[in-house]
Amino acid sequence: MPRPAAFPLLLLAALFFTACNPKVEDDRPGQPVKHRQEAFKALLRAIEPVGRMLDEAQYSAGRLAALNEALAKAREEPWHYYGPDTDYPPSKSRPEVWSQPEKFEAERQGFLTATDALLIAGSAEAARAAYDGIRASCKSCHNAFRR
């Protein structure tokens, strides 16, 4: 536990680092970057419960079906917000999204194929393989196209 005299120094350091990294707001018309980020967060919220269910060995076909409904709704949404002139802060996308559109589209299709596999998974083993495929797809795209 820090000594009481060290607390003001810790508080000052925290304020300094916060000031050095201010949050950038999307102030463009229609806020496409903000909506894209929110759509990816919703997608993550749809996928994470599947991983928890599988990690905890609590597979249930009924629960997976309910979770897949949310996934089916969320999986298409982020891509609508990758339009021209949407590469600006607070975007974490690399310029390659726009300079290599065929590769970006291939990554998007890979993600949709991986989610298709989860949407039709009929067993814990199939769901695990599909979930792992989704994670690999996300990692591949992030490595290529995210800062």
Protein Blocks (a to p, Z undefined) as FASTA:
>chain_A
ZZfklmmmmmmmmmmmmmmmccdddfbghilmlmmmmmmmmmmmmmmmmmmmmmnopacf
klmmmmmmmmmmmmmmmmmmmcghiaccfbfbdfklmmmmmlmmmmmmmmmmmmmmmmmo
cbfklmmmmmmmmmmmmmmmmmmmpZZ
